[in-house]
């Protein structure tokens, strides 16, 4: 039988704390110290390093590589997002907004905000959001990746027109946040734009629903679906 090494009580392995090595960097822009400290702790749990950016933010986003960017949706937010999206290395970084709500975030929809931290910032909610989006930050994608992204969506179906915002997007469908209640199986047409992608109209079917949100499965026979497929694949490749 092979010998098994058992550490002695004095071994440094006993009671040692192992920290996951950071493999991705997140720029943190214009947040109050308590928020910055909280998010630093939460991101670290998933091996993601946070880097505070205070001066020459646009310049640093142009020259340095970040997998994500967290910023408050206040004065100067648009110029920061514009710098990130115009950067060759950060054009597809995950953008987290802090503050406001989904409707206010629509003001910046052309920059493709991926997710929102709501105020006041709480650890449990922050951890839940980071856990849900970490795979995109870490570039660890499932075969059928769902990209969290917020953009305005017009939904037409069942004799109604509703305006909502996207939650996640994939090549096969999307989830939508909206106060309108569409029944499962309802045929709809959705209309939206995604950053550099021009507005597209797609036929689909409501596949699930929850209070204030529902899922739309794109019609496989709708050739316009290929536009979304190419966008998703391009997003994941960068």
Secondary structure, DSSP 8 states (H G I E B T S, - for coil): --------TT-TTTT--------EEEEEES--HHHHHHHHHHHHTTTEEEEEE-SSHHHHHHHS--SEEEEESSTTHHHHHHHHHHSTTTTT-EEEEESS-HHHHGGGGGG---EEE-SS--HHHHHHHHHHHHHHHTT---TT--EE---EEEEEETTEEEEEEEEEE-SSEEEEE-S----TT-EEEEEEEETTEEEEEEEEEEEEEETTEEEEEE-TT-TTHHHHHHHHHHHHH-
